[in-house]
Amino acid sequence: MPELAYVNGKIMPISEATIPIEDRGYQFADAVYEVIASDNGKLFCLDFHLERLERSMVALHFPAVSIESIGQAIVSLFEQAAIPRAAVYVQISRGVAARNHAYDASTLQPQIVMTVRPIHEAPAASRENGIRVLAFTDNRWGRCDIKTVQLLPNAMAKQAALDAGANDAIFVSKEGIVREGTSSNLFIVSGGTLFTHPLTPEILPGITRRVVLDICRKLRLSVVEQFFTLEEALAADEMFLTGTIAEVMPVVAVDDEPIGNGAVGEISRKLYAELKRRMREEGDIACPARSTL
Ligand SMILES: Cc1ncc(COP(=O)(O)O)c(C=O)c1O
């Protein structure tokens, strides 16, 4: 079960992988990325991740990169590593050039790097008892729907939450609208209906969010994509985060205020169980039909 890296077509141990210091991803965060998880030896929702990767590249005016060949490279790296429960990280930068904010698109060649590693599972206690989060004012740029490596606000908020004894942070707009987690989307359950932020430039169109919406429809749970405030979230019966690594992670307190009765809710448990079933049993087939993310 080797952890492996891929650099522009070559596969090697991660410790041997290097990139030039003038990669624009390194100097300007001028790069996009995806994280794809596997369970039981099956990559989950690879097509959706490829579709979003392409969308991110188009949004940043990257030159066309064959998404099919990236998909093949991901599968081949995953198969060589033979790690049944893996996270494949894929990053594509605009290219390498002498440091200058402006770029000459005609001379740049996108740089493709990947790693594959085992997923370290969230502690059983977090899944069983839920996690505690802190709310931070959203100080990110206006295109959070593009999955760029520009993640400093996310990293700082997560670290501040951990330093304060919580498990994660959530972003709330200046007007009080709850956006998303540092690496996850957010749902609340209120009076039997689920609410999640609509797809706008302020949040990432999460793949797990999309799958969870599909599961809700199949289970005939009432769900709406609608803004909600921190005040409304604090009055909710349940809250959970969704993400490729978080999966469906119950949140039982925000800023030390309990959500519902402070225990993991029934709907959160049910959705987690169904997501895991799809990942383990159905792998890629489990994705709802392709459509615009
Ligand atoms: C800011 C942010 N929102 C949401 C998500 C969840 O997206 P996905 O379910 O595709 O992993 C992520 C994942 O990394 C993220 O970084």
The ligand as an ORCA input file, in Angstrom:
! r2SCAN-3c Opt
* xyz 0 1
  C     -14.741     25.376      1.461
  C     -15.290     24.026      1.174
  N     -16.624     23.847      1.143
  C     -17.178     22.642      0.923
  C     -16.391     21.519      0.708
  C     -17.040     20.188      0.496
  O     -16.907     19.778     -0.835
  P     -16.890     18.247     -1.233
  O     -18.133     17.645     -0.680
  O     -16.865     18.270     -2.704
  O     -15.662     17.649     -0.629
  C     -14.988     21.659      0.707
  C     -14.129     20.503      0.458
  O     -12.939     20.584      0.482
  C     -14.430     22.941      0.935
  O     -13.100     23.126      0.955
*
